[in-house]
Amino acid sequence: RELGLSLPTEAQWEYATRAGTTSVWPTGDDPASLQGYCNLADRFAKANSDSVNWDFTDLIDDGFVAHAPVGSLAPNRFGLHDTLGNVAEWCLDTWEDYSKVEPRAGDGFFAGNESTSVVRGGTFADDVLALRSAGRRGFPPHLAAHDWGGRVARALE
């Protein structure tokens, strides 16, 4: 907080991830377009891991089973790396039904009576469908997982 940083709202996260696109993924509507862009449960992970419970995507081979070093794959049009895959990212919002809660003006923040927080972006253990730009999941904020992380944001003047 002293540095003016916080988690992004879902709206801010999605805007940064989409980077001006309207397609299913920032790379296009074809799942194969994710090749070289994100770390997910793919051909390489299937051949090199014991994680038989994952839903693998055979269209892609990113060369990683689990976490990829930050910046190993191509950035989006805004120059941001790893917005999809690798680790799911916590957002500031609580899990809400968009049709029942009004977003805050300016940043789209959703907060209501829910105690569940939102993570976005999917992980290295997910298939392409979990990595859709609009995909979201909710978890209690006190939980931790090896494939969840955060990306801080700063308000622009």
N, C-alpha and C positions, 0 to 999 in steps of 0.2 A: 504494500500500500504506500509505503514511503516513496517508492519510485513511480507511483502513479500507474501501477500494473494491476490487472485483474484477469480473471477468466473471461473469455468472450461470451456474449449472449449467443443463443442458438442462431439468431439472425445474423450476427456478426461473423460467427464461425462459417455459416453456409455461404455468405457473401464472399468471404476470403477463400473458401474452398472452390467455389464455382468459378471465381476469377472472371466474371463477365460472361460466362456461358449459360445456356439454358438446357443443356443436354443432361442425360441421366448421370454421366460422369463428366468432370471437367475436360476430359480428353475426347468425348463424343458419346454417341449412343451405342456403339459397338463395344462389348466387353473386351475384345481383343485390343482396343485402343489403350487399355491400361498397361500394356507391355512397356516396361522401362520406366513407368511412372509411380507404381506403388507396390508395396510388399504385402502379399496375401497368401492364402493357402493355395498354392499352385502346383504345377508339375514337379518342380524341384523339391518342394516340401514333401510332396507325396512320395517321391522316390528316396528321400533322405531322412525321413522321420518315422517314429513309431506312433504318431498321432492319428490312429485309424478312425477316430470319431469326428475328424474335421470333414467339412464338405469342400472338396478340392475343385479347383478350376484348372482344367487341362489346357486351356487356350494360352496360358501365360507361364513363363519361367523367369522369375526374378533373381534366382541364384541364392536365396536365403530360406532357411527353415523357420527361424524365429526372427528376433529383432535385427533389422538392418541398421548399420551406422547412419546417423542422421545425415541427409544430403547425398546418400548413395544413389538415389534415383532422381529422375528429372523433376524440376519444379513445375508448378502450374504457371499460368500466364502472368500472375502477380509476383512470381519469383519465390513462392512459398513451397517448401519441400514437405513431403510426408503428411499432407493433409488427409489423405485416405490411406488406410492400411498402416502397417507397423504397430502403432498403438492407437486405441480409441481415445478421444480427447474429451475431458470434462468440460461442460459448459456451465455458465452461471445460473441458468434457468432451472426451475423445478419442473418435473414431468407434469405437463398439463395437456388437457384436451384443447387444442387451438380454438375450437368453436365455442368454448365456454369461458375463456379468459381473454381479456383484452391485452394486447402487448403494450408495453410502455412506449410512449412517443420518443423518437430519437434513436433508440438502440434496439427496439423490438423485444426487450426483456419480458419474459413470461414468469410470473410468480403467483401462486395461488395457495391452496390449502395442502397440496401434496408435499410429502417429505422426501420423495424420490428425486434425485438429480439426473441430469441428462448427460449422456456421452454420445459423441458423434464420430464418424469416420471409419469405423471398423478396425480390425486388427490383422496381424499376420496370420491368425488362425481362422480368418473368415474367407468366404468365397466372394465373388464379384457382387452378388445381390446385396450383401451386407455393407458394401462399400459405396452404395449409391449416394450421391450428394445430399439427397433428402433423407437418408436413413438415420434413424435415431433409436436409442435404447435408454431405459431408465434403471437406475440402481440406487440403493440407499447410499448417501454420501459418506458414511463411515466405512464402507467396504473398500478394499484395495485388491488389485489384481496385477499380475505380471505383464499384462497387455493393455493396461490403461495408463494414460499419462495426461499431461496438461500442456497447453500453449497459452502463454500470457499475452494480453493485449494492452495497448495504451491508447487512450483517447487522443485523437488528433485535434490540434487547435485550428 
